[in-house]
Amino acid sequence: MAATDVTIAKHYRWEELPAEQLKGGLTRRLITAERMMIAHVYFKKGADVPLHSHENEQITYVLEGALRDRK
């Protein structure tokens, strides 16, 4: 790779990204690229996540609280 091919990484701060209000007590902040997305999703207690799917794989980690399957 030539020195001119180097791409500078963009720096993000979660607290500076706009919070998007979703249905049912969900809020999220997103960082997206052409084929990648990373999100911070915030749930109010008792909030439900609608059934959905993604073209790509999804990795989730919980920072506080718990998620339950309500099947």
Steps between C-alpha positions, in 0.01 A plus 500: 500500500637839405512776761234689304256205545478543878158601631477708816268345760214718621470545877152490659376572851176322587374788712539739204296287256130585463262268687225361277170430677345170392168339595422352837765653724800435273765758413815450294817669382657371176832500321468369146727430206440341161475143635516542878288641779565526872231621736442591859140408575333617819194319640254626756401230749237273343574612141451239226726462195290442187582186300746600226794371299831625362691430180814462709585330827421683822697507826333630815641574841304628798662771710233518768182306578384188315316387187245219515343291226123525544400201283 
